[in-house]
Structures are given as structure tokens and as C-alpha cells.
Amino acid sequence: MKIEYGGLHLKGTVLKAREAYRVMFQEYPDVVGVEELQSMLGIGKKTAYGLLKAGDITTLQTGRKYRIPKVCVIDYVISSGSS
């Protein structure tokens, strides 16, 4: 996957954010937890918590639990690929 011009470049097609939401991470629910975030990004627990604590991925925190909207994960993937 390659990110270009504010969209997701996938097999010769540049996708806008709305289109990216429809095709990326389809198998995951709209709101995920830390374990699902790890699976989505292929990262470990320390890295996942580091991204959340640094504010790199927008999250909702209730008590000690993080709830991460899938759209925020997609925004992170798109923005991290374009920088």
C-alpha cells in the first residue's frame, strides 16, 4: 500500500477518505480495543499504547479501557503514510 496526495493509493487507484473507510479493515467493528488495534496495524502492545498515549490515534477512554473508532485508525494510517 502506498499513500499519495491525501488519499490511499491502492493498485493504481487513489482513494479518498470515505472510500478508504469502506475498503480498509472491513472485518473489524466500527469501534475497536487495543488488541484489535494491534492486529490491524501489526504492532505490539507497547507500541499500541504508545500511539494512544501520544495522541497519534484519537481514542475514547472509559476508566482504564481504550475504545478506538475505526475511522481514527484509518486516519492515522493515511496521515502516517503521507508524511
N, C-alpha and C positions, 0 to 999 in steps of 0.2 A: 504494500500500500504506500502511496506517495501523496502528500498533501500539497496542494498548489492553489494559489490565488484565493484564499479564504474558503475553499471548497475541498472536497475529498476527491482525489484523482484515483480512479479505480478502473483498470482495464480500458484506458483511453477515454473515459467519461469523467467530467468534473461534476461532482455532486454538491449541491447547496446543502445548508444545514438541515432543512426539512427532509430532503431526500436521504441524507446520511442517517437521520433518525430512523427512517423506515427500513434501511438495509443493514445497519450496524447493530450487532448484539441483539438480534431478533429473539433469540432463545432465552433472554433474560427478562425479568419483570421490570416494570417502569421504575420501581424503587428497589435498590439492592443494598445488601450489607457488605461488610468488609471482606468476607470470604468470597463473595461473588465478584467484588471489585478486583480482588487478587486474580481470580480466574479470567476475568475479562481482559486484564492488562498483562497477564503473565508475570506478575510480580509477587514478592514475598510479603509477609505480614508487616515487617518493619518499614518497608518501602511504602506500603499502602497507608499505614498510619502516618508516616512522614508527609505524604502528599496531602492527607486530610488536615493534619495539624498546621501545615504551612499555608493552607488555604488555596492550594493549587487546584483542588477539586472542591466545588461548593457542596456542602453537606448539611444535613439537619441532624442535630444531636439531641437525643432524649435520654437524660441520665447518662449512662456510660455507653449507650448504643448509638452507632452512626447509621443513618439512613441516607443513602446517596441516590438522588434522582438520576436515572439512566442518561437523561439529556445532558447532565453535568459531566458525566464520564465522556460522552461523545464530544462535548465542547472542549474538554481537556485534550482528547486525542487529536482533534482538528487543530487546536491552537499550538500544541506542543510540536506538531509536525510542520507547522508553517514558520516556526521561529528558528 
